[in-house]
C-alpha cells in the first residue's frame, strides 16, 4: 500500500467517524424532540429531515456550494469575520456529510422512541425523575438496538458518499479525496487493481456493519420473546 492509498483511507475514516459522532450528539436530542413534540410544523420538519433520502446528492451539493460561496452573505460573513472558506475544504465536506446522513441517524432513533409505551415515561415522571434523567436512564437503555442501527447505518452511508463530497469538496488529495472518489478516479485511469482495493475495503466494512445490525436486532427480538 502506498502513501496516497493510506492517506485516502485515513481521510475517509476521519470523515465517517466525525460525521457519525456529530450526528449521535445532535441526533439523540433531536429524535427525542421529534418523537414527543406536538408543534404544528412537525410534518414539515420531518419532511426536511428525510429530504436527503429522496433528493439527488447533486441538488444538496449545489445548494451547499451556494451557501458556502463568498458571493452569498453566509459565505462572505465566514470569510470576513473568521477567515474560513468551506467550499472545497474538509470542513465543508463534513458539514455536507452531516446533513446528507441526518435521516439515517434520526429515523431509527425516532422509530425506537415512538415504539416505547407512554407509560414508561409517565412512570418515571411519577417517581420524580426529570426529563433529562428519564431520557438517559429510562428511554435510551430501552432503545439500544435502535441506537446501534442508527450509528451503523450512518457510518455505512457516510463511508459510501460520493456525489455530495465531489460537489462540495472536489477531488483534492489529502483534503477531500475520499475512497469513493478514489474508486472513480482509478476506474477512469483504468487502474482496476487500485480501484478494487478501495472498493473491497468499503464493501467489507459495510457488510460487517450490516451483519452486526441484524445480529444484534435478532438477539434483542429473541430476548423480548423470552
N, C-alpha and C positions, 0 to 999 in steps of 0.2 A: 504494500500500500504506500503510495507516495504522499507527500505533504499536502498536496491540494485535495486529495481524497479525504484524508483525516480532517483537514480544515473544514471541508464541506459538511461532513458528518457531524462534527462538533458544533458547527453553527446551526445545523438542523436541530440537534438536541437542545441547544440553548434556546432556540425559538419555541420549540414544542414545550419544553419544561416551563419556560417563562409564561407562555400562554396558558398552560394548564393551571399553574399556581395562581395567577391573577384571576382566572375565572372561578377557581374554588373560593377565593377570598370574597369576590363580589357576587358570585352565583348563589351561595348559600343564603345570605340575607335577602337577595332579590327574589329567589324562588319562594322563600317564606312569605314575602310580601305579596307576591302574585297568588299564592295559594289561599291566603286568608283575607286579602283586601276586598272591599266591595265598591270601589270607586267606579263611576260610570264609564270612564275611558279605559277600563281594564281590557276589553276586547281589542281595542286599538293597540295597546301596549303589547299584548300577547302576539298580535299580528306582526308588529315591528320586530319583536324578538325572533319570530320564525322566518322573517324575510330572507335571511341568508341561505335557508334551505331550499328556496324556490327561485331566487334570483341568480342569474349567471354571475360568476366571480368578477367578470369584466365590468358589470354595472356598478357593483360596490367599489371595485378598484378605481373606476373612473371618478366617482363622487369623492372618494378619499383623496385622490390627486387634486381635485378641485379645491377641497378644504385645505390641503397642505400647501397649495400654490401661494407664492408671495403676492400674487395679484388678489388673492382672497383676504378678507380682513383678518381671519384667524391665522393664516399662514404668515401674513405681514406682521401681525402682532407678535407671534412667536419669534420671528427673526429679529424684530426691532428691540423687543424687551429682553429676550433670553438668548438671542443669537442661536436659535435652534432651527434646523432645517429637517423636516420629517420626510419629505419626498426623497425616494431613493436612498433611504437610510435604514439601519436595523430597527431603530425605534419606531419609525413609521410603519415598517412591516409588522412589527409586534402589535401595534395598535390595531392595524387592519386584521391581523390574525385573531385577536381577541374578539373583535366584532363579528368576524365571519364564523367563528366557532361557538359563539354565545349560545345558540339554541341547543347545541349538543351537550352543554352543561346544564342549562336551565330546565329543559323539558323532562329529563329523568328525575331531577330533584323535585320539580313541581308535581309530577305524577306520583312520586313516592309520598310526598307530604299530603296530597289530596286523598290518597288511599288510606291514610290513618283515620281511625274513628275520632269524631269530635270529642267524645267522652275522655279521651286521653289527655287532651289539653285542659278540658274543664276540670278533671280530677286534680291535675297539677295546680291549677289556679285556686281550687278549693282548699288545697293544702298550704296555700300561702306562697307558692313559688312565683317568682316574677316571670315575665315573658322571656327574658334572656336565659334564665335558668331552665325554663321549660323547653326552650328551643335547643339548648346544648345538651341538657341532661336527660330529656324525655323524648323529644322528637327525633333528633339526629341518630341516637342509638337504634331507633326502630326503622330507619331507612338506610341502613348500611349498604344493602345491595344496590339501591338507587344511587348512592354516593359513589360506589365503586364503578358502576356502569357509567355515570356521568364523567368521572375522571378518565376512564379508559377510552370512552368514545371521543372525548375532547382531545386526548393525546393522539389517538389513531387518526382522527380527522385532521388535526394540525400537521401531523407529520407528512401527510399527502397533499397539502395545499400547493397549488401550482399557479392558477390564474391570477389570484389576487396578489400573491407575492411578486409575480412577474410584472403586474401592472403598477404596483406601488413601489416596489424595490428595484425593479430591473434585474440585471444579472451581473452583480458586482462581486467577484471572488473575495472571500473573507469578510464581506459586509452583508450581502443579501442573497448570495448564490447558495440556495439550499439543495438538498438531494433531489427533490422532484424536478427542479430546473436543470440540475446537472444531468439527469437522465435524458431530458430533451436535447440538451447540447451534445451529449455523446452520441445519441442516435443520429442527429443531424450530421455529425462528423464521421459517421459510420464506424465509430469506436464501440462496437457492441459488447466487448468484454468489460469495459469500464461501466457501460450502462447497466449491464447485468449485475455488477457488484452493488451499485446503488439500489437497483430495483429489488435485489434479493434481500438486502437489509430492511427496506421498507416493507416488503411482503412478510418476512418472518416476524418483524415487530408487530405488525397489525394482526397477524394470525395468533401470536402468543397472547396479545391483549384481549382479543375477542374470545379466545378459548378460556381465559381466566374469567371473563364476564359470565359466560354460560355455565362454567363450573361452579362459581360462587352462587349464582342465582338458583342453580339446581339444588345445591346443598341447602340453601335457605328455604326453598319450597319444601324440601323433604323435612326440614326441621319444623316448619309450621304445621305439617300434617301429622306430626307425632303427638 
